Amino acid sequence: MIEKNTVKLLSDLSLTMFRKNFFGIYHGAISAKLDHHAFMINTADAIFDEMSEQYFCELNMNKRDYRWKIASIESNVHASIYNHIHEAKYVAFGLPIYTTAYTFDHDRIVFNDYFGKTTFGELPIYDPGNFDTWYDRSALEITKYLKESDSHIMVIKGIGTYAYDRDINDLIKKVAILENSCRLLSIKSSF
């Protein structure tokens, strides 16, 4: 049985993140850890601007059943993060437009604005290498990277951004600062 309060929380945040272009109509993933063995994640057919209970499923982190077939393609990565990073309570993956566009021509994000600089300083941009094998490698590589990082955020060249946190508001704040800072960098480069 899916927790109604968690559905409401993730639904509201999904709409906000959709409006800020972190999620596309069908592109992205958001999840919440429910206990030591289970988490809730959006389904593969989720429409992020109108999330409801039907667009979420509860998955066992260690045992696959039929629900894994309807869950987001990012479920393996989320399960790996929850299994290996114990302070992770919420995980989000999205394709923020300005951040992802910035990855095409840079190897790191050097923030110039106050909030970006004080929150992150600098962030490396992870090069995933061969896109053809990315989904076979992604769970291991993303989890390893996030485990070794202090920022709880991973920007992947041409793919998007992964973020996790213990507090959902801190996760949203970091994602918003990252995208706004990259937008400012984009505007700055056009002058």
C-alpha positions as CSV (number, residue, x, y, z in Angstrom):
1,M,0.0,0.0,0.0
2,I,1.4,3.3,-1.1
3,E,1.7,6.0,1.6
4,K,-0.7,8.9,0.9
5,N,1.4,11.6,2.5
6,T,4.5,10.6,0.6
7,V,2.4,10.5,-2.7
8,K,1.1,14.1,-1.9
9,L,4.6,15.4,-1.1
10,L,6.2,13.9,-4.2
11,S,3.3,14.9,-6.4
12,D,3.5,18.5,-5.3
13,L,7.3,18.6,-5.7
14,S,7.0,17.0,-9.1
15,L,4.7,19.7,-10.4
16,T,7.1,22.4,-9.0
17,M,10.1,20.7,-10.6
18,F,8.3,20.2,-13.9
19,R,7.4,23.9,-14.0
20,K,11.1,24.7,-13.4
21,N,12.1,22.4,-16.3
22,F,13.9,19.8,-14.1
23,F,11.5,17.1,-15.3
24,G,10.1,16.7,-18.8
25,I,6.6,15.4,-19.5
26,Y,7.9,11.8,-19.3
27,H,11.5,12.4,-18.5
28,G,12.8,12.1,-14.9
29,A,12.4,10.2,-11.7
30,I,11.6,11.0,-8.1
31,S,11.6,8.6,-5.2
32,A,11.4,8.4,-1.4
33,K,12.8,5.7,0.8
34,L,10.1,4.1,2.9
35,D,12.1,1.8,5.1
36,H,15.3,-0.3,5.0
37,H,13.9,-2.5,2.3
38,A,11.4,-0.4,0.3
39,F,11.2,2.8,-1.7
40,M,8.5,4.5,-3.7
41,I,9.2,5.8,-7.2
42,N,7.3,7.1,-10.2
43,T,6.2,4.7,-12.9
44,A,7.7,4.7,-16.4
45,D,4.5,6.4,-17.8
46,A,4.4,9.2,-15.2
47,I,3.4,12.6,-16.3
48,F,5.2,14.9,-13.9
49,D,2.8,17.8,-14.0
50,E,-0.2,15.8,-12.9
51,M,1.2,13.1,-10.6
52,S,-1.2,11.0,-8.6
53,E,-1.2,7.7,-6.8
54,Q,-1.5,5.7,-10.1
55,Y,1.9,7.1,-11.2
56,F,3.8,5.7,-8.2
57,C,4.8,2.2,-7.2
58,E,6.5,0.7,-4.1
59,L,9.5,-1.4,-4.8
60,N,11.6,-3.8,-2.7
61,M,15.2,-2.8,-3.0
62,N,16.6,-6.3,-2.9
63,K,13.9,-8.4,-4.5
64,R,12.5,-7.8,-8.0
65,D,8.9,-8.6,-8.7
66,Y,6.3,-7.5,-11.4
67,R,6.3,-3.9,-10.1
68,W,9.8,-3.3,-11.4
69,K,8.5,-3.7,-15.0
70,I,6.1,-0.7,-14.6
71,A,8.6,1.4,-12.6
72,S,10.8,4.2,-13.9
73,I,13.9,3.1,-16.0
74,E,15.9,4.9,-13.3
75,S,14.7,2.4,-10.5
76,N,18.0,0.5,-10.5
77,V,20.0,3.6,-9.8
78,H,17.6,4.8,-7.0
79,A,17.7,1.3,-5.4
80,S,21.5,1.3,-5.5
81,I,21.7,4.8,-3.9
82,Y,19.3,3.8,-1.1
83,N,21.3,0.5,-0.5
84,H,24.7,2.2,-0.4
85,I,24.1,5.7,0.9
86,H,22.2,5.4,4.1
87,E,21.5,9.1,4.6
88,A,19.7,9.2,1.3
89,K,15.9,9.5,2.0
90,Y,14.9,11.2,-1.3
91,V,16.4,10.9,-4.8
92,A,15.6,12.8,-8.0
93,F,16.9,12.6,-11.5
94,G,16.0,15.1,-14.2
95,L,17.2,16.9,-17.3
96,P,17.4,20.6,-16.3
97,I,17.8,22.5,-19.6
98,Y,20.5,25.1,-18.7
99,T,22.5,22.7,-16.6
100,T,22.5,19.9,-19.2
101,A,23.3,22.4,-22.0
102,Y,26.2,23.7,-20.0
103,T,27.7,20.2,-19.9
104,F,28.2,20.0,-23.7
105,D,31.1,22.5,-23.7
106,H,32.5,22.3,-20.2
107,D,34.2,19.8,-17.8
108,R,33.2,21.6,-14.6
109,I,30.8,24.2,-13.5
110,V,32.5,27.2,-11.9
111,F,29.8,29.3,-10.3
112,N,29.9,33.1,-10.4
113,D,26.7,33.9,-8.5
114,Y,26.5,34.1,-4.7
115,F,24.2,31.2,-4.2
116,G,26.0,28.9,-6.6
117,K,29.4,29.8,-5.2
118,T,28.4,29.5,-1.5
119,T,26.5,26.2,-2.1
120,F,28.8,24.4,-4.5
121,G,31.9,26.4,-5.2
122,E,32.6,24.3,-8.2
123,L,31.1,21.0,-9.5
124,P,32.8,18.6,-11.9
125,I,30.8,17.4,-14.9
126,Y,30.9,13.6,-15.1
127,D,31.5,12.2,-18.6
128,P,29.5,9.0,-19.0
129,G,31.6,7.8,-22.0
130,N,29.7,5.5,-24.4
131,F,26.0,6.2,-24.3
132,D,25.2,2.7,-25.7
133,T,26.3,1.1,-22.5
134,W,25.3,3.8,-20.0
135,Y,22.2,2.1,-18.6
136,D,24.3,-1.1,-17.9
137,R,26.8,0.9,-15.9
138,S,24.8,3.8,-14.5
139,A,23.7,2.4,-11.2
140,L,27.3,1.5,-10.1
141,E,28.9,4.6,-11.5
142,I,26.3,7.1,-10.1
143,T,26.3,5.5,-6.7
144,K,30.1,5.4,-6.5
145,Y,30.3,9.0,-7.5
146,L,27.6,10.2,-5.1
147,K,29.1,8.2,-2.2
148,E,32.5,10.0,-2.7
149,S,31.0,13.5,-3.2
150,D,30.1,16.0,-0.5
151,S,27.6,17.9,-2.7
152,H,25.0,15.1,-2.9
153,I,24.6,16.1,-6.6
154,M,26.0,14.7,-9.9
155,V,25.9,16.5,-13.2
156,I,26.3,14.0,-16.1
157,K,27.3,15.3,-19.5
158,G,24.4,15.1,-22.0
159,I,22.3,13.1,-19.6
160,G,21.1,15.1,-16.7
161,T,21.4,15.6,-13.0
162,Y,21.1,13.2,-10.0
163,A,20.5,14.5,-6.5
164,Y,19.8,12.9,-3.2
165,D,19.3,14.2,0.4
166,R,17.9,13.3,3.7
167,D,15.7,16.4,3.6
168,I,13.5,16.9,0.6
169,N,13.7,20.7,0.9
170,D,17.5,20.6,0.8
171,L,17.4,18.4,-2.3
172,I,15.0,20.8,-4.1
173,K,17.0,23.9,-3.0
174,K,20.3,22.4,-4.4
175,V,18.6,21.5,-7.7
176,A,17.1,25.0,-8.0
177,I,20.3,26.8,-7.2
178,L,22.2,24.6,-9.7
179,E,19.8,25.3,-12.6
180,N,19.5,29.0,-11.8
181,S,23.3,29.4,-11.6
182,C,23.7,27.6,-15.0
183,R,21.1,29.8,-16.5
184,L,23.0,32.8,-15.3
185,L,26.2,31.4,-16.8
186,S,24.4,30.8,-20.1
187,I,23.0,34.4,-20.2
188,K,26.5,35.8,-19.2
189,S,28.1,33.9,-22.1
190,S,25.7,35.4,-24.6
191,F,26.8,39.0,-23.9
